[in-house]
């Protein structure tokens, strides 16, 4: 490993180290009780492992996922990437940056999640976002270069103090409605990892890493793949340490019944409350406010980066609409959705992520398999189609939008993982079908 790869690893860490994701590990730690370790391991798999895999697989094609997914089917490529960009952009991730910032900065001061204050805060927040995105030169990168180390330093200081302040016995009162066994703890952690959205963000951002590796002078395909993987492992290791540590501290914290009732009534996020409590316990009011300000500013730069990325992508596929017009449209959508509140934004994202994640994971794995086993196009098309249908039907059935009785009898349905055995079985059947359809193109990534 050379120093350039190390720097790229740190860059990738900074991209994924979104302040909004910090609310999930402590909340998971609190709720999982005695099932903390299977839950946090599963959370790390989907919250870190899959993003790592996503970045590495993106290095297989010189055009990144645009080229890889296009080999499955051009129409699927456009629809899939549009959904990915909207999800990590104005529909969920960007509104979450604003609502997380509000709960980490304003809520601790006014002790309320008042919709009026949220509206005022979000107006100011998105005016700043709009201004920065109209001039997306180096200002966001420079602010991010300062804020990411500051946020990292603050979190590490809080983690160290948290181990001291909450180093007693972990509480063993897991939420009985969700955590009833080791397997249920694992499955809950697995699906909670979806909420970070990093696995689907990796699909959008993988080319950033690949281009950074190429910029160091590396041209050979295998070397690009290898250095991208090493950079990904560096970023993943740092993220895993932070997520597991915050989850571990959350697992040693207790929220009394009155406080929990108040949080619920005020529609405040439990993870945000736990982070604020860690900072306040360790460093008093100063620590609480410092953490809130840094998180808010870090969320601001994340929002700007996402607005710019999504606007540039849509401008590339629909150039008749100007870049600035896309910035205005996506900022307005994000502003409107952010005023629903943090918990509401998270709840709205869950059914969408439950549909997208199985499709995204399956697509990434199909691309990876094609590197080692030449696979016909029809094999990938059948597998993706089946998983897409199954994911949509599963979510519609679980939400009561459509009755699909057979879904409930599928293996691992109670753990929201029924899609995985279906994907494996479908891939095997589709591979056999593909061997008989000679007219279908073979998808293979050359090991140059």
C-alpha positions as CSV (number, residue, x, y, z in Angstrom):
1,X,0.0,0.0,0.0
2,X,1.3,3.5,-0.9
3,X,0.6,6.8,0.8
4,X,-1.7,7.8,-2.1
5,X,-4.0,4.9,-1.3
6,X,-4.0,5.8,2.4
7,X,-5.1,9.4,1.5
8,X,-7.8,8.0,-0.8
9,X,-9.0,5.8,2.0
10,X,-9.3,8.8,4.3
11,X,-11.1,10.7,1.5
12,X,-13.6,7.8,1.2
13,X,-14.0,7.8,4.9
14,X,-14.9,11.5,4.8
15,X,-17.4,10.9,2.1
16,X,-19.3,8.2,4.0
17,X,-18.8,9.8,7.5
18,X,-22.1,11.7,7.3
19,X,-23.0,13.2,10.6
20,X,-26.7,12.1,10.1
21,X,-25.6,8.4,10.3
22,X,-24.3,8.8,13.9
23,X,-27.8,8.7,15.3
24,X,-28.4,5.1,14.4
25,X,-25.7,3.1,16.3
26,X,-26.4,4.4,19.8
27,X,-30.2,3.9,19.2
28,X,-29.5,0.4,18.1
29,X,-27.3,-0.3,21.1
30,X,-30.0,0.9,23.5
31,X,-32.8,-1.1,21.9
32,X,-30.9,-4.3,21.4
33,X,-30.0,-5.0,25.0
34,X,-28.5,-8.5,25.4
35,X,-28.6,-9.0,21.6
36,X,-26.3,-6.0,21.0
37,X,-23.4,-8.0,19.3
38,X,-25.4,-9.8,16.7
39,X,-27.3,-6.6,16.0
40,X,-24.3,-4.4,15.7
41,X,-22.4,-6.9,13.6
42,X,-25.3,-7.1,11.1
43,X,-25.5,-3.3,11.2
44,X,-21.9,-3.1,10.2
45,X,-22.4,-5.5,7.4
46,X,-25.1,-3.4,5.7
47,X,-23.9,0.0,7.0
48,X,-20.2,-0.5,6.1
49,X,-19.6,-3.9,4.5
50,X,-22.0,-3.4,1.6
51,X,-20.8,0.2,0.9
52,X,-17.2,-1.2,0.8
53,X,-18.4,-3.9,-1.7
54,X,-20.3,-1.3,-3.7
55,X,-17.2,0.9,-4.1
56,X,-15.0,-2.0,-5.1
57,X,-17.4,-3.5,-7.6
58,X,-17.7,0.0,-9.1
59,X,-14.1,-0.3,-10.2
60,X,-14.9,-3.3,-12.5
61,X,-16.0,-1.1,-15.4
62,X,-14.3,2.0,-16.7
63,X,-17.6,3.8,-16.7
64,X,-18.5,2.7,-13.2
65,X,-22.0,1.6,-12.5
66,X,-23.3,3.4,-15.5
67,X,-21.4,1.0,-17.7
68,X,-22.0,-2.1,-15.5
69,X,-25.7,-1.7,-15.0
70,X,-26.1,-0.7,-18.7
71,X,-24.9,-4.2,-19.6
72,X,-27.8,-5.7,-17.7
73,X,-30.3,-3.5,-19.7
74,X,-30.1,0.2,-20.7
75,X,-33.6,1.0,-19.5
76,X,-32.9,-0.7,-16.1
77,X,-29.7,1.3,-15.8
78,X,-31.5,4.7,-16.2
79,X,-34.4,3.8,-13.9
80,X,-32.1,2.2,-11.2
81,X,-29.7,5.1,-11.1
82,X,-32.4,7.7,-11.1
83,X,-34.0,6.0,-8.1
84,X,-30.7,5.7,-6.4
85,X,-29.9,9.4,-6.9
86,X,-33.4,10.6,-5.8
87,X,-33.1,8.4,-2.6
88,X,-29.7,9.7,-1.5
89,X,-30.8,13.1,-2.6
90,X,-33.9,15.2,-2.2
91,X,-36.3,12.5,-1.1
92,X,-34.6,11.2,2.0
93,X,-30.9,11.9,2.7
94,X,-30.8,15.6,2.1
95,X,-34.0,16.3,4.2
96,X,-32.5,14.1,6.9
97,X,-29.4,16.4,7.1
98,X,-31.6,19.4,7.9
99,X,-33.8,17.6,10.4
100,X,-30.8,16.0,12.1
101,X,-29.1,19.4,12.4
102,X,-32.2,20.9,14.0
103,X,-32.5,18.1,16.6
104,X,-28.8,18.4,17.4
105,X,-28.6,22.2,17.7
106,X,-32.0,23.9,18.2
107,X,-33.9,21.2,20.1
108,X,-31.4,21.0,23.1
109,X,-31.7,24.8,23.5
110,X,-35.5,25.1,23.3
111,X,-36.2,21.6,24.6
112,X,-38.8,21.1,21.9
113,X,-39.2,20.0,18.3
114,X,-41.6,22.7,17.5
115,X,-42.7,22.7,13.8
116,X,-42.4,26.5,13.8
117,X,-38.8,26.5,14.8
118,X,-38.1,23.6,12.4
119,X,-39.5,25.7,9.6
120,X,-37.5,28.8,10.5
121,X,-34.3,26.7,10.9
122,X,-34.9,24.8,7.6
123,X,-35.5,28.1,5.7
124,X,-32.1,29.4,6.8
125,X,-30.4,26.1,6.3
126,X,-31.6,25.6,2.7
127,X,-30.9,29.2,1.8
128,X,-27.3,28.6,2.7
129,X,-27.4,25.3,0.8
130,X,-28.8,27.0,-2.3
131,X,-26.1,29.7,-2.2
132,X,-23.3,27.2,-1.9
133,X,-24.6,24.9,-4.6
134,X,-25.0,27.8,-7.1
135,X,-21.2,28.3,-6.6
136,X,-20.0,24.7,-6.1
137,X,-16.3,25.6,-6.5
138,X,-14.0,24.7,-3.6
139,X,-15.9,26.3,-0.7
140,X,-17.8,23.2,0.2
141,X,-14.6,21.1,0.0
142,X,-12.7,23.6,2.1
143,X,-15.4,23.7,4.7
144,X,-15.7,19.9,4.7
145,X,-11.9,19.6,5.0
146,X,-12.1,21.6,8.2
147,X,-15.3,20.1,9.6
148,X,-14.7,16.5,9.0
149,X,-11.5,16.4,11.2
150,X,-13.3,18.6,13.8
151,X,-16.3,16.2,13.8
152,X,-14.0,13.2,14.0
153,X,-12.0,14.7,16.8
154,X,-15.2,15.5,18.7
155,X,-16.7,12.1,18.3
156,X,-13.4,10.3,19.3
157,X,-13.2,12.5,22.4
158,X,-16.8,11.7,23.2
159,X,-16.2,8.0,22.6
160,X,-13.2,7.9,25.0
161,X,-15.1,9.8,27.7
162,X,-18.2,7.7,27.0
163,X,-16.3,4.5,27.8
164,X,-15.4,6.0,31.1
165,X,-18.8,7.5,31.9
166,X,-20.8,4.5,30.8
167,X,-18.4,1.7,31.4
168,X,-20.6,-0.3,33.8
169,X,-22.8,-3.3,33.0
170,X,-24.8,-3.3,29.7
171,X,-28.5,-3.2,30.2
172,X,-30.2,-6.4,29.2
173,X,-33.7,-5.1,28.5
174,X,-34.0,-5.5,24.8
175,X,-37.2,-4.3,23.1
176,X,-39.3,-7.5,23.3
177,X,-41.4,-6.6,20.2
178,X,-38.3,-6.6,18.0
179,X,-35.4,-8.5,19.8
180,X,-36.4,-11.9,20.9
181,X,-33.4,-14.0,19.8
182,X,-29.9,-13.8,18.3
183,X,-31.3,-14.3,14.8
184,X,-33.9,-11.6,15.3
185,X,-31.2,-9.3,16.7
186,X,-29.1,-9.9,13.6
187,X,-32.0,-9.4,11.2
188,X,-33.0,-6.1,12.9
189,X,-29.4,-4.8,12.8
190,X,-29.2,-5.9,9.1
191,X,-32.2,-3.8,8.1
192,X,-31.3,-0.9,10.4
193,X,-28.1,-0.7,8.4
194,X,-30.2,0.2,5.4
195,X,-31.0,3.5,7.1
196,X,-27.5,4.8,6.6
197,X,-28.1,4.7,2.8
198,X,-24.4,4.2,2.3
199,X,-24.6,1.1,0.3
200,X,-26.7,2.8,-2.4
201,X,-24.6,6.0,-2.0
202,X,-21.6,3.8,-2.8
203,X,-23.1,3.1,-6.2
204,X,-23.3,6.8,-6.9
205,X,-19.9,7.7,-5.5
206,X,-17.7,4.8,-6.6
207,X,-16.4,6.6,-9.6
208,X,-15.0,9.3,-7.3
209,X,-12.7,6.7,-5.7
210,X,-11.8,5.1,-9.0
211,X,-10.9,8.4,-10.6
212,X,-8.8,9.3,-7.6
213,X,-6.9,6.0,-7.9
214,X,-6.4,6.6,-11.7
215,X,-5.1,10.1,-10.9
216,X,-2.2,8.6,-9.0
217,X,-0.9,7.1,-12.3
218,X,-2.3,3.6,-11.9
219,X,-3.7,2.4,-15.2
220,X,-3.8,-1.4,-15.1
221,X,-7.3,-2.7,-14.4
222,X,-6.3,-5.2,-11.7
223,X,-4.2,-2.6,-9.9
224,X,-7.1,-0.1,-9.9
225,X,-9.3,-2.8,-8.5
226,X,-6.7,-3.7,-5.8
227,X,-6.0,-0.1,-4.7
228,X,-9.7,0.7,-4.6
229,X,-10.3,-2.3,-2.4
230,X,-7.4,-1.3,0.0
231,X,-8.8,2.3,0.2
232,X,-12.2,0.9,0.9
233,X,-10.9,-1.3,3.7
234,X,-9.2,1.7,5.4
235,X,-12.4,3.7,5.3
236,X,-14.5,0.7,6.5
237,X,-12.2,0.0,9.4
238,X,-12.5,3.6,10.7
239,X,-16.2,3.7,10.3
240,X,-16.6,0.3,12.0
241,X,-14.7,1.5,15.0
242,X,-16.9,4.6,15.4
243,X,-20.2,2.8,14.8
244,X,-19.4,-0.1,17.1
245,X,-18.1,2.2,19.8
246,X,-21.1,4.5,19.7
247,X,-23.4,1.4,19.7
248,X,-21.5,-0.1,22.7
249,X,-21.9,3.1,24.7
250,X,-25.6,3.3,23.8
251,X,-25.9,-0.3,25.0
252,X,-24.7,0.9,28.4
253,X,-27.0,3.8,28.7
254,X,-30.5,3.9,30.1
255,X,-33.4,6.2,29.3
256,X,-36.0,6.3,32.1
257,X,-39.7,5.9,31.3
258,X,-40.5,9.6,31.8
259,X,-37.8,10.8,29.5
260,X,-38.8,8.2,26.9
261,X,-42.4,9.3,27.1
262,X,-41.3,13.0,26.7
263,X,-39.1,12.1,23.6
264,X,-42.0,10.2,22.0
265,X,-44.5,13.0,22.7
266,X,-42.2,15.6,21.3
267,X,-41.4,13.4,18.3
268,X,-37.6,13.6,19.1
269,X,-35.2,11.1,17.8
270,X,-33.8,8.7,20.4
271,X,-30.4,8.4,18.8
272,X,-29.9,12.2,18.7
273,X,-30.9,12.4,22.3
274,X,-28.3,9.7,23.3
275,X,-25.5,11.5,21.4
276,X,-26.4,14.8,23.1
277,X,-26.5,13.0,26.5
278,X,-23.0,11.5,25.8
279,X,-21.6,14.9,25.0
280,X,-23.3,16.6,28.0
281,X,-22.3,13.9,30.4
282,X,-18.7,14.0,29.3
283,X,-18.1,17.7,28.7
284,X,-21.1,19.5,30.1
285,X,-23.1,22.1,28.2
286,X,-20.1,23.1,26.2
287,X,-19.7,19.6,24.8
288,X,-23.3,19.3,24.0
289,X,-23.5,22.6,22.0
290,X,-20.1,22.1,20.3
291,X,-21.2,18.7,19.1
292,X,-24.5,20.1,17.8
293,X,-22.8,22.9,15.9
294,X,-20.2,20.7,14.3
295,X,-22.8,18.1,13.3
296,X,-25.0,20.8,11.9
297,X,-22.2,22.2,9.8
298,X,-21.1,18.8,8.7
299,X,-24.7,18.0,7.6
300,X,-24.7,21.3,5.7
301,X,-21.6,20.3,3.6
302,X,-23.1,16.8,3.1
303,X,-26.3,18.4,1.8
304,X,-24.4,20.6,-0.5
305,X,-22.4,17.7,-1.9
306,X,-25.5,15.6,-2.5
307,X,-27.4,18.5,-4.2
308,X,-24.4,19.1,-6.5
309,X,-24.0,15.4,-7.3
310,X,-27.7,14.8,-8.0
311,X,-28.1,18.0,-10.0
312,X,-25.1,17.2,-12.1
313,X,-26.3,13.7,-12.8
314,X,-29.8,14.8,-13.8
315,X,-28.3,17.6,-16.0
316,X,-26.2,14.9,-17.7
317,X,-29.2,12.8,-18.7
318,X,-31.6,15.7,-19.3
319,X,-29.4,18.6,-20.4
320,X,-32.3,20.8,-21.6
321,X,-32.9,21.7,-17.9
322,X,-30.1,23.8,-16.5
323,X,-27.9,22.8,-13.6
324,X,-29.1,25.7,-11.5
325,X,-32.7,24.8,-12.2
326,X,-32.1,21.3,-10.8
327,X,-30.4,22.8,-7.8
328,X,-33.5,24.9,-7.1
329,X,-35.9,22.0,-7.7
330,X,-34.1,19.6,-5.5
331,X,-33.5,22.1,-2.7
332,X,-37.2,23.0,-2.6
333,X,-38.2,19.3,-2.4
334,X,-35.6,18.7,0.4
335,X,-36.9,21.8,2.3
336,X,-40.5,20.6,2.1
337,X,-39.7,17.1,3.2
338,X,-37.4,18.2,6.0
339,X,-40.3,20.0,7.7
340,X,-41.9,16.6,8.4
341,X,-39.3,16.1,11.1
342,X,-36.5,13.6,11.6
343,X,-38.5,10.6,12.7
344,X,-41.1,11.2,9.9
345,X,-38.3,11.4,7.2
346,X,-36.8,8.1,8.6
347,X,-40.1,6.4,8.7
348,X,-41.0,7.4,5.1
349,X,-37.6,6.1,3.9
350,X,-38.0,2.7,5.4
351,X,-40.4,1.1,2.8
352,X,-38.5,2.6,-0.1
353,X,-35.2,1.3,1.3
354,X,-36.7,-2.1,1.9
355,X,-37.5,-2.2,-1.8
356,X,-34.2,-0.7,-3.1
357,X,-31.7,-2.5,-1.0
358,X,-32.4,-6.1,-2.1
359,X,-32.3,-4.9,-5.7
360,X,-29.1,-2.9,-5.2
361,X,-27.4,-5.8,-3.3
362,X,-28.5,-8.3,-5.9
363,X,-27.2,-6.0,-8.8
364,X,-23.8,-5.5,-7.1
365,X,-23.4,-9.2,-6.5
366,X,-24.4,-10.1,-10.1
367,X,-21.8,-7.6,-11.4
368,X,-19.2,-9.2,-9.0
369,X,-20.0,-12.7,-10.0
370,X,-19.7,-11.8,-13.7
371,X,-16.1,-10.9,-13.1
372,X,-15.2,-14.4,-12.2
373,X,-18.0,-16.4,-13.9
374,X,-19.0,-15.3,-17.5
375,X,-22.8,-14.7,-17.2
376,X,-25.3,-14.2,-19.9
377,X,-27.3,-11.0,-20.0
378,X,-30.6,-12.8,-19.7
379,X,-29.5,-14.5,-16.5
380,X,-28.9,-11.1,-14.8
381,X,-32.1,-9.7,-16.3
382,X,-34.3,-12.6,-14.9
383,X,-32.6,-12.4,-11.5
384,X,-33.0,-8.6,-11.1
385,X,-36.6,-8.8,-12.4
386,X,-37.7,-11.5,-9.9
387,X,-36.0,-9.7,-6.9
388,X,-37.6,-6.4,-8.0
389,X,-41.1,-7.9,-8.1
390,X,-40.5,-9.8,-4.8
391,X,-39.3,-6.7,-3.0
392,X,-42.2,-4.6,-4.1
393,X,-44.8,-7.3,-3.2
394,X,-43.1,-7.9,0.2
395,X,-43.3,-4.2,1.2
396,X,-46.8,-3.8,-0.1
397,X,-47.9,-6.9,1.8
398,X,-46.2,-5.8,5.1
399,X,-47.7,-2.3,4.9
400,X,-51.2,-3.7,4.1
401,X,-51.4,-2.0,0.7
402,X,-51.9,-5.3,-1.0
403,X,-52.6,-8.8,0.3
404,X,-50.0,-11.3,-0.9
405,X,-50.4,-14.3,1.4
406,X,-47.6,-16.5,-0.1
407,X,-45.0,-13.8,0.8
408,X,-45.6,-14.6,4.5
409,X,-44.7,-18.2,4.1
410,X,-41.3,-17.6,2.4
411,X,-38.1,-18.6,4.4
412,X,-36.8,-15.7,6.6
413,X,-39.9,-13.6,6.0
414,X,-40.1,-12.8,9.7
415,X,-36.6,-11.3,9.5
416,X,-37.2,-9.3,6.3
417,X,-34.6,-11.4,4.5
418,X,-36.8,-13.5,2.3
419,X,-35.3,-12.0,-0.8
420,X,-31.9,-13.5,-0.3
421,X,-32.7,-17.2,-0.8
422,X,-35.0,-16.2,-3.6
423,X,-32.1,-14.4,-5.3
424,X,-29.8,-17.4,-4.9
425,X,-32.4,-19.9,-6.3
426,X,-33.4,-17.5,-9.1
427,X,-29.8,-17.0,-10.1
428,X,-29.2,-20.7,-10.4
429,X,-32.3,-21.3,-12.5
430,X,-31.6,-18.2,-14.6
431,X,-28.0,-19.4,-15.2
432,X,-29.4,-22.7,-16.5
433,X,-31.9,-20.9,-18.8
434,X,-29.0,-18.6,-20.0
435,X,-27.0,-21.6,-21.1
436,X,-29.8,-22.5,-23.6
437,X,-30.3,-19.0,-24.9
438,X,-27.2,-18.6,-27.0
439,X,-28.4,-15.3,-28.5
440,X,-28.0,-13.6,-25.2
441,X,-24.8,-11.6,-24.7
442,X,-22.2,-12.9,-22.2
443,X,-21.3,-10.3,-19.6
444,X,-17.7,-10.6,-18.5
445,X,-15.2,-8.2,-17.0
446,X,-11.7,-8.7,-18.4
447,X,-8.9,-9.3,-15.8
448,X,-6.4,-7.2,-17.6
